Amino acid sequence: MPEDKPTFESALQRVEEIVARLERGDDTLDDSLRMFEQAAQLIAFCRTELDRAEGKLERLVKSQAGDLQTEPMDEPADED
């Protein structure tokens, strides 16, 4: 059965669990390396999800010429 794609929240929670376990230091070096690798993959997934979400946070604005364009949310729109 194929593994379901994690959500951002579940991936972040798993990273936090791995970090806590690694900080305890109770695992073998091999197990610690496997967990570190899993955490790195989950962090990359989270970064991709954040980038995708950021792309959705563009708003549609009307230019002075009347055509529609997107503008990143962190740049204020010209208010006329």
C-alpha positions as CSV (number, residue, x, y, z in Angstrom):
1,M,0.0,0.0,0.0
2,P,1.5,3.4,-1.0
3,E,2.3,5.8,1.9
4,D,0.0,8.8,2.1
5,K,1.6,12.2,1.6
6,P,2.0,13.9,5.0
7,T,0.4,17.2,5.8
8,F,2.6,20.1,6.7
9,E,1.5,19.8,10.3
10,S,2.1,16.1,10.6
11,A,5.6,16.5,9.0
12,L,6.5,19.3,11.4
13,Q,5.2,17.3,14.4
14,R,7.3,14.3,13.3
15,V,10.4,16.5,13.0
16,E,9.8,17.8,16.5
17,E,9.5,14.2,17.8
18,I,12.8,13.3,16.1
19,V,14.6,16.3,17.5
20,A,13.4,15.5,21.0
21,R,14.5,11.9,20.6
22,L,17.9,12.9,19.2
23,E,18.4,15.3,22.1
24,R,17.9,12.5,24.6
25,G,20.7,10.6,22.9
26,D,19.4,7.1,23.8
27,D,19.6,5.7,20.3
28,T,22.4,4.0,18.5
29,L,24.5,6.1,16.0
30,D,22.9,4.2,13.1
31,D,19.3,4.9,14.4
32,S,20.2,8.5,15.0
33,L,21.5,8.9,11.5
34,R,18.4,7.4,10.0
35,M,16.2,9.7,12.1
36,F,18.3,12.7,11.1
37,E,17.9,11.7,7.4
38,Q,14.2,11.4,7.9
39,A,14.0,14.8,9.6
40,A,16.0,16.4,6.7
41,Q,13.5,15.0,4.2
42,L,10.6,16.2,6.2
43,I,12.1,19.6,6.6
44,A,12.6,19.8,2.8
45,F,8.9,18.8,2.4
46,C,7.8,21.5,4.8
47,R,9.9,24.1,3.0
48,T,8.3,23.1,-0.3
49,E,4.8,23.4,1.3
50,L,5.6,26.8,2.7
51,D,6.9,28.0,-0.7
52,R,3.7,26.7,-2.3
53,A,1.5,28.4,0.3
54,E,3.5,31.7,-0.2
55,G,2.7,31.5,-3.9
56,K,-1.0,31.4,-3.1
57,L,-0.7,34.5,-0.9
58,E,-0.6,36.8,-3.9
59,R,-3.5,39.0,-4.3
60,L,-5.1,40.2,-7.5
61,V,-4.8,43.9,-8.0
62,K,-6.0,46.2,-10.8
63,S,-3.3,48.3,-12.4
64,Q,-3.9,51.9,-13.5
65,A,-4.5,50.7,-17.0
66,G,-7.3,48.5,-15.7
67,D,-5.7,45.1,-16.3
68,L,-5.3,42.5,-13.6
69,Q,-2.0,41.5,-12.2
70,T,-0.7,39.7,-9.1
71,E,1.2,41.4,-6.4
72,P,3.0,39.6,-3.5
73,M,1.3,40.2,-0.1
74,D,4.4,41.7,1.4
75,E,4.3,44.6,-1.0
76,P,1.6,47.2,-0.3
77,A,-0.9,47.8,-3.1
78,D,-1.1,51.3,-4.5
79,E,-4.4,52.8,-3.2
80,D,-5.9,55.4,-5.5
